Amino acid sequence: MTKPINTCVLGVGLAGLTFHIPFVLALPDLFTLHSVLERNPSSTHGKVHDRFGVAVKIHRSLDDVLADPDVELVIVGTPNETHYPFAKAALQAGKHVLVDKPVTSSTVEGKELDELAQAKKLVLYPFQNRRWDSDYLALKKLLDLPSSSPQSLGDLVEFESHFDRYRAALKGTWKDKPLPAAGQTFDLGAHLIDQTLTLFGKPEKLTAFIQNVRGLGSPEVDDTFTIYLQYPAGKPFSNPFTAILRGHILSARSRQLRYLVRGTKGTYIKYGVDVQEDQLKVIDAPASIFKTGYGLEPESLWGTLDNIQDDGSIVQSTWPSSAAGQYVELFKNLAGVIREGAPQQVKWMQSVSVIEIIELALKSSKEGITITL
């Protein structure tokens, strides 16, 4: 039996306690939660014990983590501006690394880390977990339908993907500060861009509008973005195609729009977001991710299809999000890559391409130009 991977999670905030530690604990055959980086524990045994009743070693500094010979894998779940220096230090110390999104604040940094990991023969894995969202899996299944299916959208002409919310005040955290990789485009846009590039590839042109619409905090920290990605005829469809990625901070809705997809044979509309984050915030035991109902959207959030008929009439149907969201699959793949040399399902340079699009979007918005890639 393969030995579980000794893992240290850097940071025990939202990222660590919600998106990383539950999965490491839930997969004891693949991982051992050896330790965490918690600089100033507020309780005797730290936040992991307080939340899950598990006692783990607590490191007070990154240097202590890197000097620990038992740590094989470092998960970087700290504030955005630390992702690059912490990942670089971990690789230099001979550790495999999983890096939360955004993986770096620049393309140059991302490429440097890739070269370092290759030189060290270490696994460098980007945490693009929303490739395993239930709504995204449902969308992929819809787009994979043969053109002969009565529910097929045909060739797409426009794709809208949203992460909207209503938040009138600042959060009062590091996310409000003008630091590297700050703002909603880096934070939420990284997910939307990754999903879009995975589905459709690299666009030909890009136009973006990125703002601080509330006028709160630093004007350098955006809270709203709209990014247009333009694809020419023949790539990926026979007709010209536009992907529109949006994140608005002042969207007052009971159900937020998630996808609006228009094709030559129909339209798909989907509201609501994947339920895993809300579930992970409140689970009392990591094993809960394997219980019936985890990751499953309620039927009220399933998408709706309108398909054009030969006589010009419209037939409406429901497109179910029948596959549960499964962030755990990313961790299973990560373990397979480290222990067995399995193919990496989310490649590092794919996430670097996300950072490149973000950089170009910021340039487009600042200069008021459309950029040809």
N, C-alpha and C positions, 0 to 999 in steps of 0.2 A: 504494500500500500504506500502511495506517495505521501511524504511528510507534508503536513499543512504548512503554509507559508507564514512565517512570523512577520506580523504587520504592525506598523506604528502609524497611527492617524494623527496628523498635525492639525490641531484645532478641534475644540469640542463645542463649537457654536452650532448654528443651523446646519451647515454643510456636514460637519462631522457627526453630530448626533442624529441627523435625519437621513442623510443620503449615503453615508459610508459605514458607520459603526454597526447599524442593524444588520447589514448584509454580511459583513465580516463575521459577526457573531452567529448569524443564521446558517453559515456554511462551515461548520467545524472540521469537516473532512478536507476542506480546501485552504482555510485560513485559521490562524490563531491570532486573536487580538493581543499581541504581546505588550503593547504600551500605547500611550497617547502623549502628545505634547500639550500640557496644560500649565501655563506659566504661574498662575496664581489660584490654586484650588480654593474654593470657598467652603469646602467641607473636607472631612478627614480623608475620605477615599476618592474624592473627585466626582465629576459629573457623570461619568460612565456608571459608576456604582450607584449614584443617586437615581439614575434613570432606569438602569437595567439590572441592578443588583450584582454586577460583575466587578470583581476587583482586578485591576490591571496596573501594571507599572506606570508611574507618572513621571515623565521627564519635564524638567522646568525650562530647558533651553534646547534650541536646535542642535547646538554643538554636542549636547549629551546624547541626543538621538543618533546623530551621525557616528558618534564614537562607540555606540553599542553594537558589538559584533553579532548579536543574536537577531538584530533587525534585518530582514531581507527586503521587505517592501515598505516604502513610505508613501502614504496617501496625503496629498497636499490639499487640505480643505480650509485654508486660511484666507485672509482678505486678498483681493485680486492682485494688488501690487506686489505681493510676496510670492506669487506663483513661480515666476521665473527664477529669482535668486534661490528660493528653497529647493526647487526641482534641480537646479544646477548643482547646488551643494550636495544633494542626495546622490545624484549620479556620480559626482566626483568621489563620493565616499563609497561607491560600489553598490549602491542600493537600486533595486527596481523602483519605478515611480509611477503612480497614478495621479494625474493632475486635474483638479476641478476646472471647469470652464470659467472664464476665458483662460486658455492655457498660458498665454503670455499677453503682454501689452503691445507687442510689435511682431511683425513677420520676421525681422532680423533675429530677435530673441528665440522665436520658435525654431527657426532653421539651425541656430547654434545648438540648441538642446538636442535636436535630432542628430546632428553630427556627433555630439558628445556621447549620446546613448549608443550609437552605432560603433563608435571607437571603443567604448567600454563593453560592448556586447551585452547591454542591459535592456530590459523592457521599459519603454516609455509610452504610457497609455493615456489618452485624453478621456476625461469623464464627460462624454456626450450621451448622457443617460436617456435623453428624450427621444432617442431612436427606438426606445422601448415603451413609449407612451401608448396607451390603448387607442387613442384617437388617430395617432400617426400610423399604427399598424392597420387600423381600419381603412385609412386613406390609401395606403400602399396596396391593400387587397383590392380596393375599388379600381385603382389605376392599372392593376394587372389584369383586369377583365379583358377577354377577347372582344374585338370590335363587334362581333356577332351577338354579344350578350344584350338583352333588352335594357339592361341597366348601365351599359357602357356610356361614358361621357364622350367618346370619340377622341379626336385630337384636341388637346387643351388649347385654349386661346388666352386664358387668364387664370392666375392662381393667387389667391389672397390667403395669407397666414398671419394670425394675430395673437399677441399676448397683451391684452388690454386690462386695465384695472382702474379703480377709482381711489386715489390717495391724495387728499388735498394738502396734507402737511408732510414735512420731512420726517424720516424715520429716526433721526438722531443717532445714526451709526456711522461707521467708516464709509458706508456707501454714499453718504452725502458729501464727502470730502473730495477736493480736486486732486486726486492721486492717479497714478498710472492705471489704465483699464477701468476707470470709473464711469458710471453712467449706465442708462438703460440699454444702450446699443451693445455695449460689451456684456452686460448682464443677461438680458433676455434676448437681445438680437442674436447672440451667439447660438442659441438654440434654433431659432427660426432659420438662420442662414445655413446652419449645418444640415437641417432637414431638407432644405431646398436644394442645396448643392448635391446632396445624396440622391435626391429624386431626379434632378434635371441636369446636373453638371454645371460647368462654369458658364456664366452669361457672356454676351458680347459687349453690352453697355450697362452702365450703372448710373442712376441719378438718386440722390438722397436729400431728405429734409430732416435735420436733426436739431432739436430745440430744447430749451428749458422753458416750457410753456407756463409753468406756475410762477416763474420769476423768484423762486425761493432758493436760498443757499447760493453756491457758486454758479455763475452763468456757464462755467466750463463743464459742469456736470449735467448732462442731458437727462431729461425725464420722458421724452417722447421722440419717436423716430418713425419715418416712412422711407423705405428703400425700394426703388424700382429696379428690377433686374430684367434686362431685355435680351431675348434670344432671337436669332434670325430664323427665317424660314429654312427648314431642313435640320434644325438642331434645337430641341429634340423632336419637334413635330414638323409636319410639312408646311405649316403656316407660321407666321411670326407669333411669338408667345411672350407674355409678360408675367413675371412673378412680383407680387407686391407684399412686402413684409412690414407689418405695423405693430407698434407698441405705444399705446396712449395711456398717460397717467391719470387723465380726467375723463374716463369713460364710465358714465353712470348708467349701468344696466344691471338687471337682475341676473341675466345670463349673458356672458360676454361672447361675442363672435369668435370662433376659432378658425374655421376654414370657409372660404367661399371660392368654389372652383367652377369655372365655366368652360364647357367644351362644345364641339360641333354637334354633339348629340344630346347634351343635357347639362344640368347644373347641380352641384352638390353644395349643401350648406350645413354647417355643423356648429353648435354652440357648446360652451363649457370646456373645461380643461381636464386633463388626466387627473384621476383621484388619488394617485399614489402619494403625492407629497402630503396631502391632508391626512391620509391614513398613517403615514410614517411618523408624523408629528405626535400622534397620540397612542400608538401601539404600546402595550405594556410588556411585550416580549418579542424578540426578533423572529421567533418561529411563526409569528402571526402572518408573515409574508407568504406562508404556504397554506394558509387557511382559505377555504372557499369564500369568495367574495372579495379577496384582496385584488386590487387593480382593475376590478370590473366597474365600468360606468353604469349608472342607472339608465333604464330605457328612455327616460325623459331627455337624456343628453345625446341620444343616437341621432345621426345625421339624416337629412332628407334629400331625396333625389327627385328631380323633375326631368323627365326624358321626353324629347320631341318624337312624335309618331309620323308615319308617312303622310297622314292626312292633315298634319299640322296641329293636332291636338297634343295636350300634355298629360302624361301619366305620372302621378306622384307615388313614390314608395319610400320606405324606410331603409336606410343602410346601417345595420347594427354594428356597434363596436363590440363584437362578440369575443374577441381575444383580449384577455386581461393584460394590462400593462405589466411588464416584467423587468424592472431594473436589475433584478438578480442575474439576468442573463449576461449582463456586462461583466459582473464579477466572476461568473463561471468561465467566461471566455478569457478574462485576465489571468485566472489561475492556470488555464490550459496553455496560454502563451508562455507563462513563466516556467511551468513544470514540464510541458510536453512539446513546446515549440509549435503550438497550434497557430493557424492563421489569425492575425489580429483583426477582429471585426470592425473596430474603429481605429483607423490608422492615424498616427501622429500628424503626418503632413496634411491629412484632410482637415484637421482642426487648425493647422497653420493657414490653410486656405481660407478658413472662416475669419481669422484675424486679418488676412489680406483684404477681404471684402469690407470688414469694418473700417480699416484704415482708409480705403478708397471712398467709402461712404462718408466718413468725416471730412475728407478732402473735398468731395463733391458738394457737400452741404456748406462748408465754409466758403468755398470759392464760387458757388452758384453755377456749377458746370456739370455736364454729363461726361462721364469718363469711359473711354473705350479700353477694354481690358486686353 
